[in-house]
Amino acid sequence: MGYSTDFEGEIWFSRELTDDEADALNDLFETEPYDGKDFRWWGLQLCTDQRPQGDYLSWNGGEKTYGMQEQLETLITLLTQRSPDLRLAGSF
């Protein structure tokens, strides 16, 4: 007998992402492992559906989403190294 964990909520960026930043995020979620972490299996997706709040991250509905806290912390570190002025806010 298995179990599943569903995540609700969103993580918003403090400003609109540049095309380069959005491309870099999508590359992480779609390509081979980076620095020992395989982002392809993460339960996150970049959403750019033109909401007034801007771009955001949400759960992609994946069945096997383990270690969400570590994944978000790693992602925040990578993003702020690339773009020191970028911040994230929200919750799952």
N, C-alpha and C positions, 0 to 999 in steps of 0.2 A: 504494500500500500504506500503510495507516494503522497507528497504534499506539494503545494505551490504557494508562492509568495507573490502577491500583486502589489505594485507600487503605484501610488497616486501622488500627484503633485508635479511641480515643474521647477527647474532651476533657470533663472533669468540672468542675462548678462547686463552689466551696468551701462552698456552702450551698444550700439549696433556693431556687429562684427564686420570687419573688412572682408572683401572677397578672399584675400589670402588666408585670413584666420578661419573662415568658414571652410575653405578648401582643405586646410591643414587638419581640421577636426574631422571632416568627412574621410580624409585619407586615413586617419588613425582608425576609424571605425570600419574601414573596408580593406585594409592591407595587412601585410604580414606583421608579426610581432615587432614591437618597438621597445628597446631597452628591457627585454625580458618579459614584457607584458603584451598579451594578445588582446588588443582592443576589439577585435572582430567578435568576440564572444561576450562582450559587455552588453548590459541591458539598456544602453543609452542610445539615443538618436538626436541629431540636431534637427530642430524644427524651425522652419523659416516661412511660416504661413501668413505672414503679413499682419500679425496682431499689433495693436497699438504699442504694446510693451516691447516689441522687437523679437529678436531671435531667442530661443531657449532650448534647454535640454529636457527630454522626457524619457520615461521608460518605454522601450520599444515592444513590450509585450512578450519578450523572450521567456521561454519556459524555465531555463536554467540560469538564474541570475544570482550568483554568489558574490559576496564581498563588496556590496554596493558602496559601503562607506570607504573602503580602501580605494576603490575605483574612482570615486569622486575626489578624494584627496589627491590621488595621483594626477588626475585630469586638471585639477586646480593648480597644482604645482607646475605642470607643463604649460598651461595657459599663461600663468603669471610670469614664467620665465620668458616666454615669447613676447608677451604684451603686458608689461608691468602695470599699466593703468587699467587693465581689465579686471573687473570683480564679478562675482556671482552671488546671487541671493535666491532663496526659495527653500523648499523642503520636499521630501518624499515621505 
